[in-house]
Amino acid sequence: MARPNCVVVDYGIGNVFSVLRALERLGFSATLCSDHSKILASDRIILPGVGAFARAASELRARGLDEVIRTFVATGKPFLGICVGMQLLLDASEEFGLSKGLGIIPGTVRMISARDNDGSRCRVPLIGWCPVMETYEGAWRDTPFANLRAANTFYFVHSFQANVVDPSNRIGAHSLGTSAVTSAVVRDNVLGVQFHPERSAEAGHQFLDAFMSQTF
């Protein structure tokens, strides 16, 4: 059986080349692309992202890629959003004022407001390695998290988190102070992760391999 091909969406934002290299090391065909027809024809999509939500959303809309992504998602083929690419899946973000997202997973992106045990605010951005926990029993079933052989520890860089309307869409969390911060969201064929799998060593590579290999 032929291995699936993947488009990494090129919209001028994100760690696109590190994602491409990670996929190529795993033996997958991956293309950096902004062409609408090629994106829609691909087997699966990855939307990376770093920086501010508002700029990322604006760049997607300017290229007409917001509608292309919605159309792709409607096909039922697997979609992965990484970091800001995950946050864009929600309705809106409060970063630098309210900005509209893709509206694929109901919810809003808000500043992390975690506190330590002494009541002081935790410092953000959160930068570093964190174990990811399943948020409810069976949340990881039929997702790339299900059969990871490495420890579920991934690399994060973020100050904002996804706050989803439906708790069943929130499948992963990591600890900051006394709070559980959203690590991963899912809805049908759409998966989003706050961490950077392409920078998360063996666990991250196993995650990407599972995303490219699984149907969920």
Backbone as JSON Lines, residues from 0, in Angstrom:
{"i":0,"aa":"M","n":[0.84,-1.2,0.0],"ca":[0.0,0.0,0.0],"c":[0.88,1.25,0.0]}
{"i":1,"aa":"A","n":[0.56,2.21,-0.84],"ca":[1.36,3.44,-0.93],"c":[1.22,4.25,0.35]}
{"i":2,"aa":"R","n":[2.32,4.86,0.75],"ca":[2.28,5.71,1.93],"c":[1.58,7.02,1.58]}
{"i":3,"aa":"P","n":[0.81,7.58,2.51],"ca":[0.06,8.81,2.2],"c":[0.98,9.99,1.98]}
{"i":4,"aa":"N","n":[0.56,10.89,1.1],"ca":[1.3,12.13,0.93],"c":[0.67,13.21,1.82]}
{"i":5,"aa":"C","n":[1.46,14.21,2.11],"ca":[1.02,15.25,3.04],"c":[1.42,16.61,2.52]}
{"i":6,"aa":"V","n":[0.53,17.58,2.66],"ca":[0.86,18.98,2.4],"c":[1.04,19.71,3.71]}
{"i":7,"aa":"V","n":[2.16,20.37,3.86],"ca":[2.38,21.32,4.95],"c":[1.99,22.69,4.39]}
{"i":8,"aa":"V","n":[0.98,23.3,4.97],"ca":[0.4,24.52,4.4],"c":[1.38,25.68,4.53]}
{"i":9,"aa":"D","n":[1.66,26.29,3.4],"ca":[2.57,27.44,3.34],"c":[1.76,28.73,3.34]}
{"i":10,"aa":"Y","n":[1.77,29.44,4.48],"ca":[1.09,30.74,4.54],"c":[1.97,31.81,5.17]}
{"i":11,"aa":"G","n":[3.28,31.59,5.08],"ca":[4.25,32.56,5.56],"c":[4.47,32.55,7.06]}
{"i":12,"aa":"I","n":[3.94,31.51,7.75],"ca":[4.02,31.43,9.2],"c":[4.45,30.01,9.59]}
{"i":13,"aa":"G","n":[5.32,29.88,10.57],"ca":[5.52,28.57,11.17],"c":[6.86,27.93,10.91]}
{"i":14,"aa":"N","n":[7.12,26.86,11.66],"ca":[8.35,26.1,11.52],"c":[8.19,25.08,10.39]}
{"i":15,"aa":"V","n":[7.95,25.57,9.19],"ca":[7.58,24.68,8.1],"c":[8.69,23.72,7.71]}
{"i":16,"aa":"F","n":[9.93,24.2,7.69],"ca":[11.0,23.34,7.21],"c":[11.37,22.26,8.23]}
{"i":17,"aa":"S","n":[11.25,22.56,9.51],"ca":[11.52,21.52,10.51],"c":[10.45,20.44,10.47]}
{"i":18,"aa":"V","n":[9.2,20.84,10.18],"ca":[8.12,19.84,10.03],"c":[8.38,19.0,8.79]}
{"i":19,"aa":"L","n":[8.73,19.62,7.68],"ca":[9.03,18.88,6.46],"c":[10.16,17.89,6.67]}
{"i":20,"aa":"R","n":[11.23,18.33,7.31],"ca":[12.38,17.45,7.53],"c":[12.0,16.27,8.4]}
{"i":21,"aa":"A","n":[11.2,16.52,9.43],"ca":[10.78,15.43,10.32],"c":[9.98,14.38,9.54]}
{"i":22,"aa":"L","n":[9.07,14.83,8.68],"ca":[8.27,13.89,7.89],"c":[9.13,13.12,6.9]}
{"i":23,"aa":"E","n":[10.06,13.82,6.28],"ca":[10.93,13.16,5.3],"c":[11.83,12.13,5.97]}
{"i":24,"aa":"R","n":[12.31,12.42,7.2],"ca":[13.12,11.44,7.93],"c":[12.31,10.19,8.25]}
{"i":25,"aa":"L","n":[11.01,10.35,8.4],"ca":[10.13,9.21,8.67],"c":[9.74,8.47,7.41]}
{"i":26,"aa":"G","n":[10.16,8.97,6.26],"ca":[9.91,8.28,5.01],"c":[8.63,8.67,4.3]}
{"i":27,"aa":"F","n":[8.03,9.8,4.68],"ca":[6.78,10.23,4.07],"c":[7.04,11.3,3.01]}
{"i":28,"aa":"S","n":[6.14,11.34,2.03],"ca":[6.18,12.38,1.01],"c":[5.47,13.62,1.55]}
{"i":29,"aa":"A","n":[6.2,14.71,1.68],"ca":[5.64,15.94,2.23],"c":[6.02,17.11,1.34]}
{"i":30,"aa":"T","n":[5.05,17.99,1.09],"ca":[5.26,19.14,0.21],"c":[4.81,20.41,0.91]}
{"i":31,"aa":"L","n":[5.64,21.44,0.83],"ca":[5.25,22.77,1.31],"c":[4.49,23.45,0.19]}
{"i":32,"aa":"C","n":[3.25,23.85,0.45],"ca":[2.4,24.25,-0.66],"c":[1.32,25.23,-0.2]}
{"i":33,"aa":"S","n":[0.98,26.18,-1.08],"ca":[-0.16,27.07,-0.86],"c":[-1.17,26.97,-1.99]}
{"i":34,"aa":"D","n":[-0.92,26.08,-2.95],"ca":[-1.81,25.9,-4.1],"c":[-3.1,25.21,-3.64]}
{"i":35,"aa":"H","n":[-4.23,25.84,-3.89],"ca":[-5.5,25.34,-3.37],"c":[-5.82,23.94,-3.88]}
{"i":36,"aa":"S","n":[-5.66,23.7,-5.16],"ca":[-6.03,22.4,-5.72],"c":[-5.13,21.29,-5.2]}
{"i":37,"aa":"K","n":[-3.85,21.57,-5.03],"ca":[-2.92,20.56,-4.51],"c":[-3.2,20.24,-3.05]}
{"i":38,"aa":"I","n":[-3.57,21.26,-2.28],"ca":[-3.93,21.03,-0.89],"c":[-5.15,20.12,-0.81]}
{"i":39,"aa":"L","n":[-6.16,20.41,-1.6],"ca":[-7.4,19.63,-1.55],"c":[-7.2,18.21,-2.05]}
{"i":40,"aa":"A","n":[-6.19,18.0,-2.91],"ca":[-5.92,16.67,-3.45],"c":[-5.03,15.82,-2.55]}
{"i":41,"aa":"S","n":[-4.45,16.41,-1.52],"ca":[-3.52,15.66,-0.66],"c":[-4.27,14.69,0.24]}
{"i":42,"aa":"D","n":[-3.52,13.72,0.77],"ca":[-4.11,12.72,1.65],"c":[-4.36,13.26,3.05]}
{"i":43,"aa":"R","n":[-3.49,14.17,3.47],"ca":[-3.66,14.81,4.77],"c":[-2.89,16.11,4.81]}
{"i":44,"aa":"I","n":[-3.25,16.95,5.78],"ca":[-2.71,18.31,5.87],"c":[-2.12,18.53,7.25]}
{"i":45,"aa":"I","n":[-1.02,19.29,7.28],"ca":[-0.49,19.81,8.54],"c":[-0.43,21.33,8.42]}
{"i":46,"aa":"L","n":[-0.98,22.0,9.42],"ca":[-0.94,23.46,9.5],"c":[-0.06,23.84,10.69]}
{"i":47,"aa":"P","n":[1.2,24.23,10.46],"ca":[2.07,24.66,11.56],"c":[1.8,26.12,11.89]}
{"i":48,"aa":"G","n":[2.45,26.63,12.92],"ca":[2.29,28.05,13.24],"c":[3.08,28.46,14.45]}
{"i":49,"aa":"V","n":[3.66,29.64,14.39],"ca":[4.31,30.27,15.54],"c":[3.95,31.75,15.51]}
{"i":50,"aa":"G","n":[4.14,32.42,16.64],"ca":[3.89,33.85,16.69],"c":[2.47,34.18,17.07]}
{"i":51,"aa":"A","n":[1.99,35.32,16.59],"ca":[0.69,35.86,17.01],"c":[-0.45,35.26,16.2]}
{"i":52,"aa":"F","n":[-1.53,34.94,16.88],"ca":[-2.73,34.37,16.26],"c":[-3.27,35.31,15.19]}
{"i":53,"aa":"A","n":[-3.4,36.6,15.49],"ca":[-4.04,37.54,14.57],"c":[-3.32,37.58,13.23]}
{"i":54,"aa":"R","n":[-2.01,37.62,13.25],"ca":[-1.26,37.65,11.98],"c":[-1.45,36.34,11.22]}
{"i":55,"aa":"A","n":[-1.4,35.21,11.94],"ca":[-1.56,33.93,11.27],"c":[-2.94,33.84,10.61]}
{"i":56,"aa":"A","n":[-3.99,34.24,11.33],"ca":[-5.34,34.2,10.78],"c":[-5.47,35.12,9.57]}
{"i":57,"aa":"S","n":[-4.86,36.29,9.66],"ca":[-4.9,37.25,8.55],"c":[-4.21,36.71,7.31]}
{"i":58,"aa":"E","n":[-3.06,36.06,7.5],"ca":[-2.33,35.5,6.37],"c":[-3.12,34.37,5.71]}
{"i":59,"aa":"L","n":[-3.79,33.55,6.49],"ca":[-4.62,32.49,5.92],"c":[-5.73,33.09,5.06]}
{"i":60,"aa":"R","n":[-6.42,34.09,5.6],"ca":[-7.54,34.7,4.87],"c":[-7.06,35.41,3.6]}
{"i":61,"aa":"A","n":[-5.91,36.09,3.69],"ca":[-5.4,36.83,2.54],"c":[-5.11,35.91,1.36]}
{"i":62,"aa":"R","n":[-4.75,34.66,1.65],"ca":[-4.43,33.68,0.61],"c":[-5.62,32.8,0.25]}
{"i":63,"aa":"G","n":[-6.75,33.02,0.88],"ca":[-7.92,32.18,0.64],"c":[-7.79,30.79,1.22]}
{"i":64,"aa":"L","n":[-6.82,30.59,2.1],"ca":[-6.56,29.26,2.63],"c":[-7.52,28.88,3.75]}
{"i":65,"aa":"D","n":[-8.19,29.85,4.36],"ca":[-9.16,29.52,5.4],"c":[-10.3,28.68,4.81]}
{"i":66,"aa":"E","n":[-10.81,29.08,3.66],"ca":[-11.9,28.31,3.03],"c":[-11.39,26.98,2.49]}
{"i":67,"aa":"V","n":[-10.18,26.97,1.99],"ca":[-9.59,25.71,1.5],"c":[-9.48,24.7,2.64]}
{"i":68,"aa":"I","n":[-9.04,25.17,3.8],"ca":[-8.92,24.27,4.95],"c":[-10.28,23.75,5.37]}
{"i":69,"aa":"R","n":[-11.28,24.6,5.42],"ca":[-12.63,24.15,5.79],"c":[-13.15,23.11,4.79]}
{"i":70,"aa":"T","n":[-12.88,23.34,3.52],"ca":[-13.3,22.38,2.49],"c":[-12.58,21.05,2.65]}
{"i":71,"aa":"F","n":[-11.28,21.11,2.92],"ca":[-10.51,19.88,3.13],"c":[-11.05,19.12,4.34]}
{"i":72,"aa":"V","n":[-11.27,19.82,5.42],"ca":[-11.78,19.17,6.64],"c":[-13.09,18.45,6.36]}
{"i":73,"aa":"A","n":[-13.93,19.04,5.55],"ca":[-15.24,18.45,5.24],"c":[-15.12,17.13,4.48]}
{"i":74,"aa":"T","n":[-13.95,16.86,3.87],"ca":[-13.76,15.59,3.17],"c":[-13.57,14.43,4.12]}
{"i":75,"aa":"G","n":[-13.24,14.71,5.37],"ca":[-13.0,13.65,6.35],"c":[-11.56,13.17,6.39]}
{"i":76,"aa":"K","n":[-10.7,13.75,5.56],"ca":[-9.29,13.35,5.57],"c":[-8.58,13.97,6.78]}
{"i":77,"aa":"P","n":[-7.52,13.31,7.29],"ca":[-6.86,13.78,8.52],"c":[-6.21,15.15,8.38]}
{"i":78,"aa":"F","n":[-6.37,15.94,9.43],"ca":[-5.82,17.29,9.5],"c":[-5.14,17.46,10.85]}
{"i":79,"aa":"L","n":[-3.93,18.05,10.85],"ca":[-3.21,18.31,12.09],"c":[-2.8,19.77,12.15]}
{"i":80,"aa":"G","n":[-3.17,20.46,13.24],"ca":[-2.7,21.8,13.51],"c":[-1.67,21.77,14.62]}
{"i":81,"aa":"I","n":[-0.57,22.51,14.44],"ca":[0.52,22.52,15.42],"c":[0.69,23.92,15.99]}
{"i":82,"aa":"C","n":[0.7,24.04,17.31],"ca":[0.92,25.29,18.05],"c":[-0.13,26.32,17.63]}
{"i":83,"aa":"V","n":[0.26,27.44,17.03],"ca":[-0.74,28.4,16.58],"c":[-1.66,27.77,15.54]}
{"i":84,"aa":"G","n":[-1.16,26.81,14.79],"ca":[-1.99,26.08,13.85],"c":[-3.11,25.34,14.54]}
{"i":85,"aa":"M","n":[-2.9,24.91,15.78],"ca":[-3.97,24.32,16.58],"c":[-4.93,25.41,17.05]}
{"i":86,"aa":"Q","n":[-4.41,26.51,17.55],"ca":[-5.26,27.58,18.07],"c":[-6.18,28.14,16.99]}
{"i":87,"aa":"L","n":[-5.71,28.17,15.75],"ca":[-6.51,28.69,14.64],"c":[-7.77,27.86,14.39]}
{"i":88,"aa":"L","n":[-7.8,26.63,14.87],"ca":[-8.98,25.78,14.69],"c":[-10.19,26.3,15.46]}
{"i":89,"aa":"L","n":[-9.96,27.1,16.5],"ca":[-11.04,27.57,17.34],"c":[-11.74,28.78,16.72]}
{"i":90,"aa":"D","n":[-12.81,29.23,17.38],"ca":[-13.6,30.35,16.84],"c":[-12.85,31.67,16.85]}
{"i":91,"aa":"A","n":[-12.06,31.9,17.93],"ca":[-11.44,33.21,18.08],"c":[-10.3,33.14,19.09]}
{"i":92,"aa":"S","n":[-9.49,34.2,19.11],"ca":[-8.43,34.35,20.1],"c":[-8.49,35.75,20.7]}
{"i":93,"aa":"E","n":[-8.15,35.84,21.98],"ca":[-8.12,37.13,22.68],"c":[-6.73,37.76,22.68]}
{"i":94,"aa":"E","n":[-5.79,37.17,21.95],"ca":[-4.44,37.7,21.9],"c":[-4.42,39.01,21.1]}
{"i":95,"aa":"F","n":[-3.97,40.1,21.72],"ca":[-3.93,41.42,21.09],"c":[-5.3,41.83,20.56]}
{"i":96,"aa":"G","n":[-6.34,41.63,21.36],"ca":[-7.7,41.91,20.92],"c":[-8.32,40.68,20.31]}
{"i":97,"aa":"L","n":[-9.61,40.72,20.05],"ca":[-10.32,39.54,19.56],"c":[-10.09,39.37,18.05]}
{"i":98,"aa":"S","n":[-9.62,38.17,17.68],"ca":[-9.38,37.84,16.28],"c":[-10.13,36.56,15.95]}
{"i":99,"aa":"K","n":[-10.7,36.52,14.76],"ca":[-11.51,35.37,14.34],"c":[-10.63,34.24,13.83]}
{"i":100,"aa":"G","n":[-10.98,33.0,14.26],"ca":[-10.29,31.81,13.79],"c":[-11.09,31.07,12.74]}
{"i":101,"aa":"L","n":[-10.78,29.79,12.55],"ca":[-11.42,28.99,11.52],"c":[-12.79,28.47,11.93]}
{"i":102,"aa":"G","n":[-13.06,28.42,13.22],"ca":[-14.37,27.98,13.69],"c":[-14.65,26.51,13.47]}
{"i":103,"aa":"I","n":[-13.62,25.69,13.44],"ca":[-13.79,24.25,13.22],"c":[-14.07,23.53,14.54]}
{"i":104,"aa":"I","n":[-13.44,23.99,15.62],"ca":[-13.7,23.46,16.96],"c":[-14.19,24.63,17.81]}
{"i":105,"aa":"P","n":[-15.41,24.56,18.35],"ca":[-15.94,25.68,19.13],"c":[-15.09,25.98,20.37]}
{"i":106,"aa":"G","n":[-14.74,27.26,20.52],"ca":[-13.95,27.67,21.68],"c":[-13.17,28.94,21.4]}
{"i":107,"aa":"T","n":[-12.46,29.4,22.43],"ca":[-11.7,30.65,22.36],"c":[-10.31,30.44,22.93]}
{"i":108,"aa":"V","n":[-9.32,31.06,22.32],"ca":[-7.94,31.01,22.79],"c":[-7.73,32.16,23.77]}
{"i":109,"aa":"R","n":[-7.28,31.83,24.98],"ca":[-7.08,32.85,26.02],"c":[-5.7,32.71,26.65]}
{"i":110,"aa":"M","n":[-5.24,33.8,27.26],"ca":[-3.96,33.8,27.96],"c":[-3.98,32.76,29.08]}
{"i":111,"aa":"I","n":[-2.88,32.04,29.23],"ca":[-2.74,31.12,30.35],"c":[-2.74,31.92,31.64]}
{"i":112,"aa":"S","n":[-3.58,31.52,32.6],"ca":[-3.68,32.25,33.87],"c":[-3.4,31.33,35.05]}
{"i":113,"aa":"A","n":[-2.46,30.41,34.87],"ca":[-2.14,29.43,35.92],"c":[-1.44,30.1,37.11]}
{"i":114,"aa":"R","n":[-1.62,29.5,38.29],"ca":[-0.97,29.97,39.5],"c":[-0.22,28.83,40.19]}
{"i":115,"aa":"D","n":[0.89,29.2,40.86],"ca":[1.65,28.23,41.64],"c":[0.93,27.93,42.95]}
{"i":116,"aa":"N","n":[1.47,26.97,43.69],"ca":[0.85,26.58,44.95],"c":[0.79,27.73,45.96]}
{"i":117,"aa":"D","n":[1.71,28.7,45.85],"ca":[1.7,29.84,46.78],"c":[0.76,30.95,46.32]}
{"i":118,"aa":"G","n":[0.05,30.74,45.22],"ca":[-0.91,31.73,44.73],"c":[-0.36,32.71,43.73]}
{"i":119,"aa":"S","n":[0.95,32.71,43.52],"ca":[1.54,33.64,42.56],"c":[1.29,33.15,41.14]}
{"i":120,"aa":"R","n":[1.21,34.11,40.19],"ca":[0.98,33.75,38.79],"c":[2.2,33.04,38.21]}
{"i":121,"aa":"C","n":[1.96,32.01,37.46],"ca":[3.04,31.31,36.77],"c":[3.55,32.18,35.63]}
{"i":122,"aa":"R","n":[4.84,32.1,35.43],"ca":[5.45,32.89,34.36],"c":[5.11,32.28,33.0]}
{"i":123,"aa":"V","n":[4.77,33.14,32.07],"ca":[4.58,32.72,30.68],"c":[5.41,33.64,29.78]}
{"i":124,"aa":"P","n":[5.87,33.21,28.63],"ca":[5.48,31.95,28.0],"c":[6.05,30.72,28.7]}
{"i":125,"aa":"L","n":[5.32,29.64,28.6],"ca":[5.8,28.34,29.04],"c":[6.74,27.82,27.96]}
{"i":126,"aa":"I","n":[7.98,27.59,28.31],"ca":[8.98,27.09,27.38],"c":[9.64,25.87,27.99]}
{"i":127,"aa":"G","n":[9.54,24.73,27.31],"ca":[10.22,23.55,27.8],"c":[9.43,22.28,27.59]}
{"i":128,"aa":"W","n":[9.9,21.22,28.23],"ca":[9.36,19.88,28.06],"c":[8.33,19.59,29.13]}
{"i":129,"aa":"C","n":[7.17,19.07,28.72],"ca":[6.09,18.75,29.66],"c":[5.46,17.42,29.29]}
{"i":130,"aa":"P","n":[5.17,16.58,30.31],"ca":[4.39,15.37,30.04],"c":[2.94,15.75,29.7]}
{"i":131,"aa":"V","n":[2.36,15.04,28.77],"ca":[0.97,15.27,28.38],"c":[0.09,14.17,28.96]}
{"i":132,"aa":"M","n":[-1.01,14.57,29.58],"ca":[-1.92,13.63,30.23],"c":[-3.21,13.51,29.43]}
{"i":133,"aa":"E","n":[-3.78,12.33,29.41],"ca":[-5.11,12.13,28.83],"c":[-6.13,12.8,29.74]}
{"i":134,"aa":"T","n":[-7.05,13.56,29.18],"ca":[-7.97,14.36,30.0],"c":[-9.18,13.57,30.5]}
{"i":135,"aa":"Y","n":[-9.52,12.49,29.84],"ca":[-10.59,11.62,30.33],"c":[-10.35,10.23,29.75]}
{"i":136,"aa":"E","n":[-10.9,9.22,30.38],"ca":[-10.65,7.84,29.97],"c":[-11.14,7.62,28.54]}
{"i":137,"aa":"G","n":[-10.24,7.1,27.72],"ca":[-10.56,6.83,26.33],"c":[-10.38,8.0,25.39]}
{"i":138,"aa":"A","n":[-9.9,9.14,25.9],"ca":[-9.74,10.33,25.05],"c":[-8.76,10.09,23.92]}
{"i":139,"aa":"W","n":[-7.75,9.25,24.14],"ca":[-6.72,9.04,23.14],"c":[-7.02,7.87,22.21]}
{"i":140,"aa":"R","n":[-8.13,7.21,22.4],"ca":[-8.46,6.07,21.54],"c":[-8.56,6.54,20.09]}
{"i":141,"aa":"D","n":[-7.94,5.79,19.2],"ca":[-7.96,6.08,17.76],"c":[-7.33,7.42,17.4]}
{"i":142,"aa":"T","n":[-6.38,7.87,18.22],"ca":[-5.6,9.07,17.9],"c":[-4.12,8.7,17.87]}
{"i":143,"aa":"P","n":[-3.25,9.59,17.37],"ca":[-1.82,9.29,17.36],"c":[-1.2,9.11,18.74]}
{"i":144,"aa":"F","n":[-1.9,9.53,19.8],"ca":[-1.38,9.32,21.15],"c":[-1.5,7.87,21.61]}
{"i":145,"aa":"A","n":[-2.36,7.08,20.96],"ca":[-2.78,5.8,21.51],"c":[-1.65,4.81,21.71]}
{"i":146,"aa":"N","n":[-0.71,4.77,20.78],"ca":[0.3,3.7,20.81],"c":[1.73,4.23,20.85]}
{"i":147,"aa":"L","n":[1.93,5.4,21.45],"ca":[3.29,5.92,21.55],"c":[4.14,5.0,22.43]}
{"i":148,"aa":"R","n":[5.32,4.67,21.94],"ca":[6.23,3.83,22.72],"c":[7.09,4.68,23.65]}
{"i":149,"aa":"A","n":[7.36,5.91,23.26],"ca":[8.16,6.81,24.09],"c":[7.26,7.47,25.14]}
{"i":150,"aa":"A","n":[7.89,8.06,26.14],"ca":[7.13,8.79,27.16],"c":[6.39,9.95,26.49]}
{"i":151,"aa":"N","n":[5.21,10.26,27.02],"ca":[4.38,11.32,26.42],"c":[4.86,12.7,26.87]}
{"i":152,"aa":"T","n":[6.11,13.02,26.56],"ca":[6.71,14.29,26.95],"c":[7.11,15.04,25.68]}
{"i":153,"aa":"F","n":[6.62,16.29,25.58],"ca":[6.77,17.05,24.36],"c":[7.26,18.46,24.66]}
{"i":154,"aa":"Y","n":[7.72,19.15,23.61],"ca":[8.31,20.48,23.75],"c":[7.26,21.56,23.45]}
{"i":155,"aa":"F","n":[7.11,22.5,24.4],"ca":[6.12,23.56,24.31],"c":[6.78,24.93,24.31]}
{"i":156,"aa":"V","n":[6.18,25.87,23.58],"ca":[6.5,27.3,23.67],"c":[5.18,28.04,23.46]}
{"i":157,"aa":"H","n":[4.56,28.53,24.54],"ca":[3.29,29.25,24.35],"c":[2.87,30.02,25.6]}
{"i":158,"aa":"S","n":[2.07,31.06,25.34],"ca":[1.51,31.89,26.4],"c":[-0.02,31.81,26.44]}
{"i":159,"aa":"F","n":[-0.61,31.29,25.37],"ca":[-2.07,31.2,25.24],"c":[-2.47,29.74,25.11]}
{"i":160,"aa":"Q","n":[-3.71,29.44,25.52],"ca":[-4.19,28.07,25.42],"c":[-5.6,28.03,24.84]}
{"i":161,"aa":"A","n":[-5.95,26.86,24.31],"ca":[-7.28,26.64,23.74],"c":[-8.27,26.31,24.87]}
{"i":162,"aa":"N","n":[-9.37,27.06,24.9],"ca":[-10.47,26.79,25.83],"c":[-11.68,26.36,24.99]}
{"i":163,"aa":"V","n":[-11.96,25.06,24.96],"ca":[-13.0,24.53,24.08],"c":[-14.35,24.5,24.8]}
{"i":164,"aa":"V","n":[-15.41,24.58,24.02],"ca":[-16.77,24.56,24.57],"c":[-17.15,23.16,25.03]}
{"i":165,"aa":"D","n":[-16.87,22.16,24.19],"ca":[-17.22,20.78,24.48],"c":[-16.03,20.07,25.11]}
{"i":166,"aa":"P","n":[-16.11,19.63,26.37],"ca":[-14.97,18.98,27.02],"c":[-14.45,17.75,26.28]}
{"i":167,"aa":"S","n":[-15.31,17.1,25.48],"ca":[-14.86,15.91,24.76],"c":[-13.86,16.26,23.65]}
{"i":168,"aa":"N","n":[-13.82,17.53,23.24],"ca":[-12.85,17.97,22.24],"c":[-11.45,18.18,22.83]}
{"i":169,"aa":"R","n":[-11.35,18.25,24.14],"ca":[-10.06,18.47,24.82],"c":[-9.52,17.12,25.29]}
{"i":170,"aa":"I","n":[-8.51,16.61,24.59],"ca":[-8.07,15.24,24.88],"c":[-6.7,15.17,25.56]}
{"i":171,"aa":"G","n":[-5.99,16.28,25.67],"ca":[-4.68,16.26,26.31],"c":[-4.43,17.53,27.09]}
{"i":172,"aa":"A","n":[-3.69,17.41,28.2],"ca":[-3.35,18.57,29.03],"c":[-1.98,18.36,29.64]}
{"i":173,"aa":"H","n":[-1.31,19.48,29.95],"ca":[-0.05,19.44,30.66],"c":[-0.14,20.4,31.84]}
{"i":174,"aa":"S","n":[0.65,20.14,32.87],"ca":[0.55,20.88,34.12],"c":[1.39,22.14,34.1]}
{"i":175,"aa":"L","n":[0.83,23.21,34.65],"ca":[1.56,24.44,34.92],"c":[1.04,24.97,36.24]}
{"i":176,"aa":"G","n":[1.89,24.97,37.27],"ca":[1.42,25.33,38.6],"c":[0.31,24.38,39.04]}
{"i":177,"aa":"T","n":[-0.8,24.95,39.45],"ca":[-1.93,24.14,39.89],"c":[-2.95,23.9,38.77]}
{"i":178,"aa":"S","n":[-2.63,24.32,37.56],"ca":[-3.57,24.23,36.44],"c":[-3.19,23.14,35.45]}
{"i":179,"aa":"A","n":[-4.2,22.66,34.74],"ca":[-3.99,21.75,33.61],"c":[-4.25,22.54,32.34]}
{"i":180,"aa":"V","n":[-3.22,22.76,31.56],"ca":[-3.27,23.57,30.35],"c":[-3.51,22.68,29.14]}
{"i":181,"aa":"T","n":[-4.32,23.13,28.21],"ca":[-4.66,22.32,27.05],"c":[-3.45,22.01,26.19]}
{"i":182,"aa":"S","n":[-3.25,20.7,25.95],"ca":[-2.18,20.23,25.07],"c":[-2.67,19.8,23.7]}
{"i":183,"aa":"A","n":[-3.9,19.24,23.65],"ca":[-4.39,18.66,22.4],"c":[-5.9,18.73,22.34]}
{"i":184,"aa":"V","n":[-6.4,18.96,21.13],"ca":[-7.84,19.0,20.88],"c":[-8.15,18.12,19.67]}
{"i":185,"aa":"V","n":[-9.37,17.64,19.6],"ca":[-9.77,16.81,18.47],"c":[-11.25,17.0,18.19]}
{"i":186,"aa":"R","n":[-11.61,16.9,16.93],"ca":[-13.02,16.83,16.54],"c":[-13.07,16.07,15.22]}
{"i":187,"aa":"D","n":[-13.63,14.87,15.28],"ca":[-13.71,14.01,14.1],"c":[-12.33,13.8,13.5]}
{"i":188,"aa":"N","n":[-12.1,14.23,12.27],"ca":[-10.83,14.01,11.58],"c":[-9.81,15.12,11.84]}
{"i":189,"aa":"V","n":[-10.14,16.06,12.71],"ca":[-9.27,17.23,12.96],"c":[-8.6,17.1,14.31]}
{"i":190,"aa":"L","n":[-7.28,17.19,14.31],"ca":[-6.48,17.09,15.52],"c":[-5.6,18.33,15.64]}
{"i":191,"aa":"G","n":[-5.48,18.87,16.84],"ca":[-4.58,19.98,17.08],"c":[-3.74,19.74,18.32]}
{"i":192,"aa":"V","n":[-2.46,20.1,18.26],"ca":[-1.57,19.94,19.41],"c":[-0.85,21.26,19.67]}
{"i":193,"aa":"Q","n":[-0.74,21.62,20.94],"ca":[-0.06,22.86,21.31],"c":[1.45,22.71,21.25]}
{"i":194,"aa":"F","n":[1.94,21.51,21.46],"ca":[3.39,21.25,21.44],"c":[3.91,21.17,20.01]}
{"i":195,"aa":"H","n":[5.23,21.12,19.89],"ca":[5.89,21.0,18.59],"c":[6.41,19.57,18.43]}
{"i":196,"aa":"P","n":[5.69,18.69,17.74],"ca":[6.19,17.32,17.59],"c":[7.5,17.26,16.83]}
{"i":197,"aa":"E","n":[7.69,18.18,15.89],"ca":[8.92,18.18,15.1],"c":[10.14,18.54,15.94]}
{"i":198,"aa":"R","n":[9.93,19.08,17.15],"ca":[11.04,19.45,18.04],"c":[11.02,18.61,19.32]}
{"i":199,"aa":"S","n":[10.25,17.54,19.31],"ca":[10.04,16.75,20.54],"c":[10.71,15.39,20.51]}
{"i":200,"aa":"A","n":[11.84,15.3,19.81],"ca":[12.68,14.09,19.81],"c":[11.85,12.85,19.47]}
{"i":201,"aa":"E","n":[12.14,11.72,20.12],"ca":[11.54,10.45,19.73],"c":[10.03,10.45,19.89]}
{"i":202,"aa":"A","n":[9.52,11.0,20.99],"ca":[8.07,11.03,21.19],"c":[7.38,11.81,20.08]}
{"i":203,"aa":"G","n":[7.97,12.93,19.7],"ca":[7.38,13.74,18.64],"c":[7.41,13.05,17.3]}
{"i":204,"aa":"H","n":[8.49,12.37,16.99],"ca":[8.59,11.66,15.73],"c":[7.61,10.49,15.68]}
{"i":205,"aa":"Q","n":[7.45,9.8,16.82],"ca":[6.46,8.71,16.87],"c":[5.05,9.27,16.68]}
{"i":206,"aa":"F","n":[4.79,10.44,17.25],"ca":[3.48,11.07,17.1],"c":[3.21,11.39,15.63]}
{"i":207,"aa":"L","n":[4.18,12.01,14.95],"ca":[4.01,12.34,13.53],"c":[3.84,11.09,12.69]}
{"i":208,"aa":"D","n":[4.62,10.06,13.0],"ca":[4.49,8.81,12.27],"c":[3.09,8.22,12.43]}
{"i":209,"aa":"A","n":[2.55,8.3,13.66],"ca":[1.2,7.79,13.91],"c":[0.16,8.62,13.19]}
{"i":210,"aa":"F","n":[0.34,9.94,13.16],"ca":[-0.62,10.79,12.45],"c":[-0.65,10.44,10.97]}
{"i":211,"aa":"M","n":[0.53,10.19,10.4],"ca":[0.59,9.88,8.97],"c":[0.09,8.47,8.66]}
{"i":212,"aa":"S","n":[0.07,7.6,9.64],"ca":[-0.26,6.2,9.41],"c":[-1.68,5.82,9.82]}
{"i":213,"aa":"Q","n":[-2.26,6.57,10.76],"ca":[-3.55,6.19,11.33],"c":[-4.72,6.85,10.62]}
{"i":214,"aa":"T","n":[-5.86,6.2,10.77],"ca":[-7.13,6.83,10.42],"c":[-7.86,7.12,11.71]}
{"i":215,"aa":"F","n":[-8.31,8.35,11.88],"ca":[-9.0,8.71,13.14],"c":[-10.12,9.68,12.85]}
